[in-house]
Amino acid sequence: MAAIALQSIHRQPRQAPATELKPLDPDVVSAAIPAFFIGRNRAGLWVAREVNGRAGGLFLFKSSAVDFANRQSAPARCALVFPTETFELDIENLGNPLIVLVEHAGRLLTRFAAR
């Protein structure tokens, strides 16, 4: 039964981003240097997303999101952009696979506490 519940969690449609991530100005960052947005989503989780949507993930810690961005751009380093607004991961989560469960548990606790 738990396997069925996990499958249904992964098949839920993605929500629209809280903030539209805008392309970076080519005068600021070179196309040869990968760039990642690092920030928080509405649930307070850390999001790392490559600016062109090639890779992204959800994480509990900021350092994990930064490490993910650096690993995805290896052997070179990458530019990190920290938007002030929250944004949602709008591509497949290549980060912590268990984070989806944490996010859903947080939503359930919020609903339960509101009663």
C-alpha positions as a printed Julia matrix, in Angstrom:
115×3 Matrix{Float64}:
  0.0    0.0     0.0
  2.89   2.37    0.77
  4.33   1.77   -2.7
  1.01   2.77   -4.26
  0.89   5.93   -2.15
  4.44   6.84   -3.18
  3.61   6.35   -6.85
  0.57   8.6    -6.6
  2.64  11.32   -4.94
  5.09  11.36   -7.86
  2.3   11.54  -10.45
  0.64  14.65   -9.07
  0.73  17.62  -11.47
  3.26  20.3   -10.64
  2.02  23.62   -9.31
  2.71  26.79  -11.22
  5.87  28.56  -10.04
  5.42  31.08   -7.25
  7.71  33.43   -9.17
  8.56  33.34  -12.85
 12.31  32.83  -13.17
 13.57  35.18  -15.85
 16.51  34.4   -18.15
 19.79  35.95  -17.12
 21.16  38.89  -19.07
 23.87  37.52  -21.42
 26.04  40.54  -20.56
 26.15  39.35  -16.94
 26.73  35.59  -17.34
 28.48  33.86  -20.21
 26.73  31.0   -22.03
 29.87  28.95  -21.36
 29.34  29.16  -17.59
 26.42  27.14  -16.2
 24.17  29.12  -13.85
 21.77  27.9   -11.18
 18.99  29.6    -9.26
 19.2   28.71   -5.56
 16.31  29.67   -3.29
 13.37  28.5    -1.23
  9.95  27.29   -2.28
  6.66  27.98   -0.48
  7.21  24.99    1.81
 10.59  26.37    2.92
 12.64  23.73    1.1
 15.75  24.7    -0.84
 15.49  24.6    -4.63
 18.37  24.39   -7.09
 17.42  24.88  -10.75
 19.68  25.31  -13.76
 18.62  28.52  -15.54
 17.69  26.67  -18.75
 15.8   23.93  -16.9
 18.28  21.14  -17.65
 18.57  20.01  -14.02
 17.04  20.82  -10.67
 16.34  19.43   -7.25
 14.79  19.95   -3.82
 16.85  19.88   -0.63
 16.58  20.39    3.13
 19.74  22.49    3.35
 21.11  25.4     1.34
 24.56  23.77    1.29
 23.05  20.66   -0.33
 21.46  22.78   -3.07
 24.79  24.53   -3.74
 26.66  21.19   -3.78
 24.12  19.83   -6.28
 24.64  22.83   -8.58
 28.41  22.41   -8.4
 28.18  18.66   -9.13
 25.87  19.24  -12.1
 28.31  21.72  -13.63
 31.49  19.69  -12.94
 34.31  19.79  -13.82
 33.83  23.56  -14.12
 32.18  25.65  -11.44
 28.91  27.49  -11.95
 27.36  30.87  -11.28
 24.83  30.92   -8.43
 21.87  33.29   -8.48
 19.86  33.75   -5.27
 16.4   35.22   -6.07
 14.75  37.0    -3.15
 11.3   35.62   -4.02
 10.22  32.03   -3.49
  9.99  29.77   -6.52
  8.9   26.21   -7.17
 10.81  23.47   -8.92
  9.04  23.15  -12.26
 11.12  20.25  -13.6
 11.89  16.72  -12.39
 13.43  16.55   -8.9
 16.96  15.19   -9.3
 17.82  16.16   -5.73
 16.85  14.39   -2.54
 14.18  11.8    -3.52
 12.74  11.7     0.0
 12.13  15.43    0.08
  8.81  14.98   -1.72
  7.59  12.98    1.28
  8.8   15.68    3.69
  6.99  18.35    1.68
  3.72  16.4     1.66
  4.02  15.6     5.37
  4.48  19.33    6.06
  1.32  20.14    4.12
 -0.64  17.5     6.04
  0.62  18.85    9.37
 -0.34  22.39    8.34
 -3.86  21.24    7.47
 -4.14  19.27   10.71
 -2.93  22.24   12.8
 -5.47  24.54   11.11
 -8.38  22.44   12.4
